[in-house]
Amino acid sequence: MGSETMFARIAWQKSSYSGGGDENSCVEVRGFCDGIAIRESDAPDVVITTNRSGLRALTKIIRSGAVDQPS
């Protein structure tokens, strides 16, 4: 099953840190069955999936500053 088929019925949610409008690049997430899908709005065909604990671990690492932020 392709990612578009798997996610076709569930709306993507934009990050609250993204600006308004459709032209801003941002991270989008959506839940499905027993997982979470993540994509970047400017590359919507590239989707990664994880579960709640994986997403929680990722956000914890990002908030800690352990990941380099773009300048």
PASE-437543 format. One line per field, with one value per residue: residue number from 0; residue in three letters; x, z, y of N, C-alpha, C, O in turn. Coordinates in pm, 1 decimal, decimal comma, m for minus. Each point is the difference from the previous one (the first is absolute). Layout:
<atoms>
n c(NUM/...);
res c(ALA/...);
nc1 c(X/...);
nc3 c(Z/...);
nc2 c(Y/...);
cac1 c(X/...);
cac3 c(Z/...);
cac2 c(Y/...);
cc1 c(X/...);
cc3 c(Z/...);
cc2 c(Y/...);
oc1 c(X/...);
oc3 c(Z/...);
oc2 c(Y/...);
</atoms>
This chain:
<atoms>
n c(0/1/2/3/4/5/6/7/8/9/10/11/12/13/14/15/16/17/18/19/20/21/22/23/24/25/26/27/28/29/30/31/32/33/34/35/36/37/38/39/40/41/42/43/44/45/46/47/48/49/50/51/52/53/54/55/56/57/58/59/60/61/62/63/64/65/66/67/68/69/70);
res c(MET/GLY/SER/GLU/THR/MET/PHE/ALA/ARG/ILE/ALA/TRP/GLN/LYS/SER/SER/TYR/SER/GLY/GLY/GLY/ASP/GLU/ASN/SER/CYS/VAL/GLU/VAL/ARG/GLY/PHE/CYS/ASP/GLY/ILE/ALA/ILE/ARG/GLU/SER/ASP/ALA/PRO/ASP/VAL/VAL/ILE/THR/THR/ASN/ARG/SER/GLY/LEU/ARG/ALA/LEU/THR/LYS/ILE/ILE/ARG/SER/GLY/ALA/VAL/ASP/GLN/PRO/SER);
nc1 c(85,1/m108,5/200,3/49,6/90,4/219,4/111,0/m43,7/m1,7/218,5/m145,4/69,4/157,3/m107,3/204,5/5,1/150,8/m157,1/122,3/m61,0/m202,8/m76,6/6,3/m142,9/216,8/m77,6/19,5/19,8/m181,9/73,0/m199,5/113,9/m190,0/171,4/m97,7/222,1/m161,7/189,5/m77,9/126,3/m53,0/202,8/m61,3/m158,8/149,3/84,2/m26,4/m9,2/95,5/m183,7/143,3/m179,7/4,7/m86,3/m223,5/m98,1/20,8/m144,3/m213,0/m20,4/m9,3/m193,0/m162,2/48,4/m108,7/m120,7/m193,8/149,6/45,3/m191,2/175,8);
nc3 c(0,0/m181,1/m31,1/m220,3/m81,6/21,6/m146,7/m147,3/133,5/m27,8/133,4/m183,2/136,7/m26,1/m88,5/212,6/m42,5/m63,8/m178,7/17,2/m10,0/m206,0/24,4/167,8/m2,8/m59,5/221,0/m125,9/116,5/18,7/94,2/98,5/m91,2/m102,4/m153,0/m38,8/m81,8/m106,0/25,9/m184,0/126,5/87,7/179,0/m106,4/m162,3/86,3/m25,8/175,2/21,2/113,7/170,3/105,9/22,3/m176,9/m19,2/118,2/m80,6/m160,1/49,0/65,0/m157,5/m108,2/105,2/m35,7/m198,2/65,2/m14,7/m142,3/105,0/m113,7/m139,4);
nc2 c(m117,9/78,1/98,1/5,5/m188,0/m41,1/129,2/m161,2/m176,9/m25,9/108,4/109,3/m83,7/197,2/5,9/m68,0/m159,4/m146,4/57,3/213,0/m90,9/50,5/222,3/m11,7/61,0/m200,0/20,7/m185,9/56,3/m210,9/40,8/m166,6/m68,1/m101,6/134,1/16,2/133,0/m61,9/210,0/m22,6/175,3/42,7/m122,3/120,2/41,6/188,9/m221,0/140,8/m200,0/58,7/m28,3/m81,2/m222,2/m106,9/m15,4/m162,0/m209,4/m61,3/m46,1/m212,6/m160,1/m37,5/m112,6/m216,0/m15,0/m176,6/111,9/m90,6/191,7/m41,0/14,0);
cac1 c(m85,1/79,1/m23,0/m114,7/m119,2/m8,1/m27,8/m91,4/m120,5/31,5/56,1/130,2/m1,4/123,7/63,4/m44,4/110,3/4,4/m77,6/m128,2/0,8/44,8/132,1/104,3/46,5/m17,0/m18,9/m140,1/m18,1/m135,3/m7,2/m65,4/m5,6/80,9/123,0/0,1/71,1/61,9/54,8/28,2/m100,2/54,9/30,9/m110,6/4,8/93,6/m69,5/58,2/m97,2/52,7/m107,2/m1,0/124,2/104,2/m18,5/32,0/146,1/51,4/m24,6/83,8/135,5/2,0/m14,4/119,8/106,2/99,7/m3,1/33,1/m109,9/47,1/18,5);
cac3 c(0,0/m8,5/111,1/m27,3/26,6/144,4/71,7/m79,8/69,1/124,8/m28,5/56,8/92,0/m6,2/123,9/50,8/m19,6/m138,3/m24,5/m64,9/m145,5/m57,4/m59,4/100,5/23,2/138,9/26,6/14,2/58,5/5,5/60,1/m75,4/71,1/122,2/m22,0/m31,1/m123,1/5,2/m128,4/m13,0/m94,2/m133,1/m60,5/53,5/m39,2/88,9/127,5/91,6/100,4/129,5/98,3/97,7/77,9/m90,9/m17,8/129,8/11,4/m96,4/47,6/118,8/m47,4/m65,0/103,9/83,7/m71,7/m45,5/m145,7/m57,1/m61,2/m113,9/33,7);
cac2 c(117,9/122,4/92,8/86,5/m79,2/m22,3/123,3/81,9/46,2/69,2/132,1/35,6/113,8/77,2/40,1/129,9/93,7/46,6/120,9/m22,1/m11,6/m126,8/10,8/m17,4/m135,7/m39,8/m141,8/m37,5/m132,9/m56,8/m132,3/m105,9/m129,9/m5,7/74,1/141,8/32,7/132,1/43,9/141,4/48,3/25,3/m130,3/m79,3/m140,2/m69,0/m18,5/m97,9/m43,1/m40,2/m16,5/110,7/7,3/47,8/143,5/61,5/m0,6/97,6/136,6/20,4/25,8/131,8/104,3/4,5/69,8/m97,4/m3,2/129,6/74,5/78,5/142,5);
cc1 c(89,1/m33,9/m121,4/m130,6/m21,2/m48,5/m108,9/m116,2/25,5/69,2/136,0/m17,7/134,4/52,3/m51,0/109,6/10,0/m83,6/m132,3/15,2/57,5/143,4/113,3/37,4/m17,0/m9,1/m149,5/m6,4/m144,3/10,0/m67,4/8,1/77,8/129,6/m22,6/82,4/49,2/51,5/32,2/m89,7/55,5/48,6/m106,8/0,1/94,4/m63,6/77,0/m106,3/72,0/m119,4/11,0/131,4/115,9/m8,5/34,4/152,3/62,2/m19,3/82,7/143,6/9,0/m8,9/123,4/114,2/106,4/6,9/32,9/m120,0/55,0/12,6/m66,6);
cc3 c(0,0/112,3/m25,0/25,3/150,7/72,7/m64,3/79,9/126,4/m33,0/67,3/91,6/m7,9/140,1/43,0/m16,4/m143,7/m13,3/m65,6/m150,4/m48,0/m50,5/99,6/14,3/147,0/9,0/18,3/54,5/m15,6/61,3/m93,6/83,4/130,7/m14,0/m28,2/m125,8/9,3/m140,3/7,9/m110,9/m139,2/m69,6/43,7/m39,5/86,6/138,3/82,7/103,7/126,0/90,6/101,9/76,7/m86,3/m21,7/128,0/17,4/m94,6/50,5/125,0/m40,3/m62,8/103,2/86,9/m65,6/m53,7/m152,4/m51,1/m68,2/m120,7/36,8/m99,9);
cc2 c(123,4/95,2/89,6/m73,5/m15,5/124,8/84,8/59,2/81,2/132,1/18,3/120,1/69,6/28,7/136,6/105,7/48,5/125,6/m34,9/m12,4/m130,9/3,3/m19,8/m146,5/m33,2/m151,3/m24,2/m142,3/m45,3/m138,5/m97,5/m126,7/4,4/77,8/146,3/19,1/143,6/32,9/148,3/53,1/27,5/m127,3/m100,4/m147,8/m82,7/m5,7/m102,2/m35,0/m43,5/m28,6/113,4/11,0/47,8/149,6/74,6/8,9/103,5/142,3/31,1/33,3/138,4/110,8/13,0/77,1/m93,7/m10,9/140,3/61,7/75,4/147,7/90,3);
oc1 c(87,4/m107,4/m72,4/m95,8/m111,9/m72,3/m23,2/m46,0/m95,0/96,5/21,2/m81,5/104,6/m76,0/m22,9/m28,0/79,3/m91,4/m23,7/102,9/58,8/55,4/115,9/m86,7/30,1/m12,8/m68,9/83,9/m91,3/97,0/m80,9/94,4/m50,1/98,7/m112,0/109,5/m69,1/57,0/m46,7/m10,7/m73,7/48,6/31,8/m71,1/m2,0/m12,9/35,1/m87,3/114,6/m114,9/89,7/50,5/88,2/102,4/60,5/51,3/93,4/93,9/42,8/62,0/95,2/73,6/27,2/96,6/101,0/94,6/m57,2/m69,5/112,5/m77,6/6,0);
oc3 c(85,7/59,6/93,7/49,1/49,6/99,1/44,8/m32,4/64,0/m76,3/112,9/m27,8/9,0/96,5/m83,9/13,7/m28,1/79,3/m34,4/m55,4/76,9/m32,3/m41,5/7,1/86,8/m100,8/66,3/m33,6/m15,0/m19,9/m84,1/77,0/100,9/66,5/6,8/m12,1/53,4/m67,9/89,9/m105,4/m98,2/m112,9/68,0/61,4/m6,1/67,4/m49,4/30,8/m3,7/m44,3/m9,6/20,2/49,3/0,3/m5,0/45,1/38,3/m3,0/19,0/58,3/26,0/m8,4/52,3/66,3/m53,0/m54,0/46,5/m77,1/4,6/80,1/13,6);
oc2 c(13,0/m7,7/33,6/59,8/13,3/m10,8/112,2/109,5/45,0/2,0/m44,2/87,9/m64,2/8,5/87,1/119,1/89,9/23,3/m115,7/38,5/m76,0/m105,1/m2,3/m87,1/81,9/m69,4/77,5/m83,5/81,2/m73,2/39,3/m17,8/49,8/m31,6/50,8/m55,0/86,8/m85,4/69,9/m62,8/m9,1/6,4/m97,5/m79,6/m122,9/102,2/m107,1/81,2/m44,7/2,0/83,8/110,4/70,4/68,2/107,1/102,5/70,5/79,5/113,8/89,0/73,6/98,3/108,1/37,9/46,3/m57,3/98,7/m66,3/49,9/52,1/122,2);
</atoms>
